[in-house]
Amino acid sequence: MIIAGVESMHQCCFVFALGYLSVCQITRVYIFDYGQYSADFSGPMMIITQKITSLAYEIHDGMFRKDEELTPSQRGLAVRRMPSLLEYVSYTCNFMGILAGPLCSYKDYIAFIEGRASHVAQPSENGKDEQHGKADPSPNAAVTEKLLVCGLSLLFHLTISNMLPVEYNIDEHFQATASWPTKATYLYVSLLAARPKYYFAWTLADAINNAAGFGFRGYDKNGVARWDLISNLRIQQIEMSTSFKMFLDNWNIQTALWLKRVCYERATFSPTIQTFFLSAIWHGVYPGYYLTFLTGVLMTLAARAVRNNFRHYFLEPPQLKLFYDLITWAATQITISYTVVPFVLLSIKPSFTFYSSWYYCLHVCSILVLLLLPVKKSQRRTNTQENVHLSQAKKFDERENSLGQNSFSTMNNVCNQNRDTGSRHSPLTQ
């Protein structure tokens, strides 16, 4: 960071950290995997990569870019001074989040370390900052609730998950004998059974941070303390998602925010494709990851097109809206399950075996949707273009003003010189 300078440190740190992580993942999979035992050290490296790159971008935003060039979220997270070595190491390697995270912003972490977490301004739902000066709340209730969720998730994983393996979706006998409703039902149920292990790990990591006093987000409208500042998932919203975006917004939340801040908001073209590709690289080198995220690009764009073109027809009356929600819930859950099967299977051959057993039907449907339905320009891209035009117009106005001032002072100098010359020659004329 210090050597590169604030103008290019974000790019250097991003390339170095992500490159080093990729080397670690390649060596773990192809060198340190001994069959029976695999030395998996990539998990902490993934979290540290997120923290290093996030901090680099936040310093770049705070010490190099102008405030008018930043989005509101970038402006709120911008770091205005270079951290000390102790602050840097404490943020990246603290014991609370070194193993499973979750990611947090540097400013939130420093506010917690300095004891300002319960008194700083917290953004409310209307986008305005609200000051909270109450006494430090107790995390006991939140930690107890999250530990209960951990216990139930672990119990579900150890009992039911093993009874519903994802690999059974590519079993030859099952593919030959099962009907389409049976295949779709088992696909959903088997992927549903695969999620509790993630619920357990992320909820436990969140509870550990809360137990240390980190994660307080202010008070809700009823005065109840909220301990979800760095929460990584919302289980109810995940299971009741009625759109692809809703699922992604509530799954691995802090990683999604990291991808948004370092890639999606800064991409100059195809932000969705770039974001999914970065997510695949960050997750690892298994081919199934890349197949999942390539499929995810298609599904995301197609789901966005369908929602933009049809949703407004089903908002009224409430009965029609309920029917629409039920249909979109079923479609979303099947689509998500279809998309992430390669992520669980990891290898290319079983992944293509699964997709071929479904005749690539959702891939084909997504491509047809993108070809036939009009795709509206995203709000993010519109805002970005408006900001660019405004910035260019502002620079042009400043340049015009500067030229105008220079021309005005030049004219004044000429006039003054003419006046002086006329005064000197006036006696001679007389």
C-alpha positions in Angstrom: 0.0 0.0 0.0 2.7 2.5 1.0 5.0 1.7 -2.0 2.3 1.9 -4.7 0.7 5.2 -3.4 -2.9 6.1 -2.9 -3.5 6.6 -6.6 -2.9 3.0 -7.7 -2.7 1.1 -4.4 -6.2 -0.4 -4.9 -5.3 -2.0 -8.2 -1.9 -3.3 -6.9 -3.4 -4.8 -3.8 -6.3 -6.3 -5.7 -4.0 -8.1 -8.2 -1.5 -9.2 -5.6 -4.0 -10.4 -3.0 -6.2 -12.2 -5.5 -3.2 -13.7 -7.3 -1.7 -15.0 -4.1 -5.1 -16.5 -3.1 -5.3 -18.3 -6.4 -1.8 -19.7 -5.9 -2.9 -20.9 -2.5 -6.0 -22.5 -3.8 -4.2 -24.3 -6.7 -1.6 -25.7 -4.3 -4.3 -26.8 -1.8 -6.2 -28.7 -4.5 -3.4 -30.2 -6.6 -0.4 -30.4 -4.2 -1.5 -30.5 -0.5 -4.4 -32.9 -1.1 -3.4 -36.3 0.1 -6.6 -38.2 -0.6 -7.7 -39.0 2.9 -6.5 -35.6 4.3 -6.6 -32.2 2.8 -4.8 -29.3 4.4 -7.5 -26.7 3.8 -6.0 -23.3 4.6 -7.7 -21.3 1.9 -10.7 -20.3 4.0 -8.8 -17.7 6.2 -6.9 -16.6 3.1 -10.3 -15.8 1.4 -11.3 -13.6 4.3 -8.0 -11.8 4.5 -8.1 -11.2 0.7 -11.5 -9.5 1.1 -10.2 -7.3 4.0 -7.0 -6.3 2.2 -8.7 -5.3 -1.1 -11.6 -3.6 0.7 -9.3 -1.5 2.8 -7.2 -0.6 -0.3 -10.3 0.7 -2.1 -11.5 2.6 0.9 -8.2 4.3 1.4 -8.1 5.1 -2.4 -11.6 6.6 -2.1 -10.8 8.7 1.0 -7.3 10.0 0.1 -7.3 10.2 -3.7 -10.7 10.6 -5.2 -12.9 13.7 -4.8 -16.1 13.4 -2.7 -18.3 14.3 -5.6 -17.0 11.3 -7.5 -18.0 8.8 -4.8 -21.3 7.1 -4.3 -23.0 7.6 -0.9 -21.8 4.2 0.3 -18.3 4.8 -0.9 -18.3 8.2 0.9 -19.4 6.7 4.1 -16.8 3.9 4.1 -13.9 6.1 2.8 -10.7 6.1 5.0 -9.2 9.5 5.2 -5.8 8.6 6.7 -3.3 5.7 6.3 -3.7 3.1 9.0 -0.8 2.3 11.3 0.8 -1.1 11.1 -0.9 -2.2 14.4 -4.3 -1.1 13.1 -3.8 -2.8 9.7 -2.7 -6.2 11.3 -5.5 -5.9 13.9 -8.1 -5.4 11.2 -6.9 -8.2 8.9 -5.9 -10.8 11.5 -8.1 -10.3 14.6 -9.1 -13.5 16.3 -12.9 -13.0 15.9 -12.9 -13.2 12.2 -9.7 -14.9 11.1 -11.2 -18.3 10.4 -14.7 -17.7 8.9 -15.1 -14.0 8.9 -17.4 -12.4 8.2 -16.0 -9.4 6.4 -16.5 -6.0 8.0 -15.5 -2.5 6.9 -12.4 -0.9 8.4 -14.3 2.1 9.8 -16.8 -0.2 11.6 -13.9 -2.3 13.1 -11.9 0.8 14.3 -15.1 2.3 15.8 -15.6 -1.0 17.7 -12.0 -1.1 18.9 -12.1 2.5 20.1 -15.4 2.0 21.9 -17.4 4.3 19.5 -19.6 1.5 18.0 -22.7 2.2 20.1 -22.5 6.0 19.7 -21.6 6.5 16.0 -24.2 7.4 13.4 -26.0 4.4 12.0 -27.8 4.7 8.6 -31.5 4.2 9.0 -33.9 2.7 6.5 -34.6 6.2 4.9 -30.9 6.7 4.2 -30.3 9.3 6.9 -27.8 8.9 9.8 -29.3 8.5 13.2 -27.2 9.1 16.4 -27.4 6.6 19.1 -26.1 7.6 22.5 -27.6 5.0 24.7 -25.6 2.7 27.0 -23.8 -0.2 25.5 -26.4 -2.9 24.9 -25.9 -6.5 25.9 -25.4 -9.1 23.2 -26.5 -12.0 25.3 -29.9 -12.4 23.8 -28.6 -12.1 20.2 -25.8 -14.6 20.9 -28.2 -17.1 22.5 -30.6 -16.9 19.6 -27.8 -17.4 17.0 -26.3 -20.3 19.0 -29.7 -21.9 19.0 -29.8 -21.5 15.2 -26.4 -23.1 15.0 -27.5 -26.1 17.0 -30.6 -26.7 14.9 -28.6 -26.3 11.7 -25.9 -28.7 12.8 -28.5 -31.2 13.9 -30.3 -30.9 10.5 -27.0 -31.3 8.7 -25.9 -34.4 10.6 -29.2 -36.2 10.3 -31.3 -35.2 7.3 -28.6 -33.9 4.9 -26.8 -37.2 4.7 -30.1 -38.9 3.7 -30.6 -36.5 0.7 -27.2 -36.4 -1.1 -27.0 -34.0 -4.1 -25.1 -36.7 -6.0 -28.3 -38.7 -6.3 -29.5 -36.2 -8.9 -27.1 -37.8 -11.4 -27.8 -41.4 -10.4 -28.5 -43.4 -13.6 -31.4 -45.4 -12.1 -33.0 -42.2 -10.7 -32.6 -40.4 -14.0 -34.1 -43.3 -15.9 -37.1 -44.0 -13.7 -38.1 -40.7 -12.0 -40.7 -38.4 -13.5 -40.1 -34.7 -14.1 -42.1 -33.6 -10.9 -40.0 -36.1 -8.9 -36.7 -34.8 -10.3 -37.7 -31.2 -9.6 -38.8 -32.0 -6.1 -35.7 -34.0 -5.2 -33.5 -31.3 -6.7 -35.0 -28.7 -4.5 -35.0 -30.8 -1.4 -31.4 -32.1 -1.8 -30.1 -28.5 -2.2 -32.2 -27.3 0.7 -30.6 -30.0 2.8 -27.1 -28.9 1.7 -27.6 -25.3 3.0 -27.6 -25.9 6.9 -23.8 -26.4 7.0 -23.5 -22.8 5.7 -26.1 -21.6 8.1 -24.1 -23.2 11.0 -20.7 -21.8 10.0 -21.8 -18.2 9.2 -24.2 -17.9 12.2 -21.5 -19.2 14.5 -19.0 -16.7 13.2 -21.6 -13.9 13.6 -22.3 -15.0 17.2 -18.5 -15.0 18.1 -18.2 -11.4 16.9 -21.4 -10.5 18.8 -20.1 -12.2 22.0 -17.0 -9.9 21.8 -19.3 -6.9 21.4 -18.9 -6.3 17.7 -21.9 -6.2 15.4 -24.2 -3.7 17.0 -26.1 -1.7 14.4 -28.3 0.6 16.5 -31.9 0.2 17.6 -35.0 -0.5 15.6 -38.2 1.6 15.8 -39.2 -0.4 18.9 -36.0 0.4 20.7 -34.7 -3.2 20.4 -30.9 -3.5 19.8 -29.9 -4.9 16.4 -26.9 -7.1 16.2 -26.8 -7.7 12.5 -24.1 -5.2 11.3 -21.9 -8.0 9.9 -24.5 -10.8 9.6 -23.8 -13.0 6.6 -27.3 -14.4 5.9 -31.0 -14.0 6.6 -32.4 -17.6 6.6 -36.1 -16.6 6.4 -35.6 -14.4 3.3 -33.4 -17.0 1.7 -36.0 -19.8 2.0 -38.9 -17.5 1.0 -37.1 -15.7 -1.9 -39.3 -14.8 -4.9 -36.5 -13.6 -7.1 -33.0 -14.5 -8.0 -31.8 -11.1 -6.7 -33.6 -11.5 -3.4 -31.8 -14.9 -2.8 -28.4 -13.4 -3.6 -29.0 -10.3 -1.5 -29.6 -12.5 1.6 -27.0 -15.2 1.0 -23.4 -14.6 2.0 -24.2 -10.9 2.5 -20.8 -9.6 3.3 -19.2 -11.3 0.3 -22.0 -9.9 -1.9 -21.2 -6.4 -0.5 -17.5 -6.9 -1.1 -18.2 -7.9 -4.8 -20.5 -4.9 -5.2 -18.0 -2.4 -3.7 -14.8 -3.5 -5.4 -16.2 -4.7 -8.8 -19.9 -4.0 -9.6 -19.9 -0.3 -8.7 -16.6 0.3 -10.5 -17.0 -1.8 -13.6 -17.1 0.2 -16.8 -18.8 -2.5 -18.9 -20.8 -5.7 -18.2 -20.8 -5.3 -14.4 -22.8 -8.5 -13.8 -20.5 -10.7 -15.8 -17.4 -9.2 -14.2 -18.8 -9.6 -10.7 -19.8 -13.3 -11.2 -16.3 -14.0 -12.7 -14.6 -12.4 -9.8 -16.7 -14.4 -7.4 -15.7 -17.6 -9.2 -12.0 -16.8 -9.0 -12.3 -15.9 -5.3 -14.1 -19.1 -4.4 -11.4 -21.4 -5.9 -10.2 -23.4 -8.9 -12.8 -26.2 -9.1 -14.4 -26.2 -12.5 -17.9 -26.5 -10.9 -17.5 -23.1 -9.4 -17.0 -21.5 -12.8 -19.9 -23.5 -14.3 -22.1 -22.3 -11.5 -21.3 -18.7 -11.9 -21.5 -18.7 -15.7 -24.9 -20.2 -15.3 -25.7 -17.6 -12.7 -25.0 -14.8 -15.1 -27.6 -16.1 -17.5 -30.1 -16.7 -14.8 -29.6 -13.3 -13.2 -30.0 -11.4 -16.5 -33.0 -13.5 -17.5 -34.8 -13.2 -14.1 -34.2 -9.4 -14.2 -35.7 -9.2 -17.7 -38.8 -11.2 -16.7 -39.3 -9.2 -13.5 -39.0 -5.9 -15.3 -41.5 -6.8 -18.0 -44.2 -8.7 -16.2 -44.2 -8.0 -12.4 -46.2 -4.7 -12.7 -49.1 -6.7 -14.2 -49.5 -8.7 -11.0 -49.4 -6.2 -8.2 -53.2 -5.8 -7.9 -55.5 -7.2 -6.6 -53.8 -9.0 -3.6 -55.0 -12.4 -4.7 -53.2 -12.0 -8.0 -50.1 -10.8 -6.2 -50.2 -13.9 -4.0 -50.5 -16.1 -7.0 -47.5 -14.3 -8.6 -45.4 -14.7 -5.4 -46.1 -18.4 -5.2 -45.2 -19.0 -8.9 -42.0 -16.9 -8.6 -41.0 -18.6 -5.3 -41.2 -22.0 -6.9 -39.4 -20.8 -10.0 -36.7 -19.1 -8.0 -36.0 -22.2 -5.7 -35.8 -24.6 -8.7 -33.6 -22.1 -10.6 -31.2 -21.6 -7.7 -31.0 -25.3 -7.1 -30.4 -26.0 -10.8 -27.6 -23.3 -10.9 -25.6 -24.4 -7.8 -25.5 -28.2 -8.5 -22.0 -27.9 -10.1 -20.9 -25.8 -7.1 -21.6 -28.9 -4.9 -20.4 -31.6 -7.4 -17.2 -29.6 -8.1 -16.1 -31.6 -11.2 -17.0 -31.0 -14.9 -18.2 -34.5 -15.8 -20.9 -35.0 -13.1 -22.0 -31.4 -13.6 -22.6 -31.8 -17.3 -24.2 -35.2 -16.6 -26.7 -33.3 -14.4 -27.4 -30.6 -16.9 -27.7 -33.0 -19.8 -30.3 -35.0 -17.8 -32.3 -31.8 -17.7 -31.6 -31.1 -21.4 -30.1 -27.7 -20.4 -33.7 -26.5 -20.3 -33.1 -23.5 -18.0 -30.1 -22.4 -20.0 -32.2 -22.5 -23.2 -35.1 -20.7 -21.5 -32.8 -18.0 -20.2 -31.2 -17.4 -23.6 -34.7 -17.2 -25.2 -35.8 -14.7 -22.6 -32.8 -12.5 -23.3 -33.3 -12.6 -27.0 -37.1 -12.0 -27.0 -37.8 -9.7 -24.1 -36.6 -6.0 -24.0 -33.9 -5.5 -21.4 -34.1 -2.2 -19.6 -30.9 -0.3 -18.8 -30.0 -0.8 -15.2 -30.3 2.1 -12.8 -26.7 1.7 -11.7 -25.5 2.2 -15.3 -27.8 5.1 -15.8 -26.5 6.8 -12.6 -23.0 6.1 -13.6 -23.4 7.7 -17.0 -25.1 10.7 -15.4 -22.3 11.1 -12.9 -19.7 10.9 -15.7 -21.6 13.5 -17.8 -22.0 15.8 -14.8 -18.3 15.4 -13.9 -17.3 16.1 -17.5 -19.7 19.1 -17.7 -18.3 20.4 -14.4 -14.7 20.1 -15.7 -15.7 21.9 -18.9 -17.3 24.7 -17.0 -14.3 25.0 -14.8 -12.1 25.1 -17.9 -14.4 27.7 -19.5 -14.3 29.8 -16.3 -10.6 29.6 -16.2 -10.2 30.6 -19.8 -12.7 33.4 -19.3 -10.8 34.7 -16.3 -7.6 34.6 -18.2 -9.1 36.4 -21.2 -10.7 39.0 -18.9 -7.4 39.7 -17.2 -5.6 39.9 -20.6 -8.2 42.4 -21.8 -7.7 44.4 -18.6 -4.0 44.5 -19.1 -4.4 45.6 -22.7 -6.8 48.3 -21.8 -4.6 49.5 -18.9 -1.6 49.6 -21.3 -3.6 51.6 -23.8 -4.8 54.0 -21.1 -1.2 54.5 -19.9 0.0 55.1 -23.5 -2.8 57.6 -24.1 -2.0 59.6 -21.0 1.7 59.8 -21.9 0.9 61.1 -25.4 -1.8 63.5 -24.4 0.7 66.4 -23.6 2.3 66.0 -26.9 -1.0 66.2 -28.7 -1.9 69.3 -26.8 
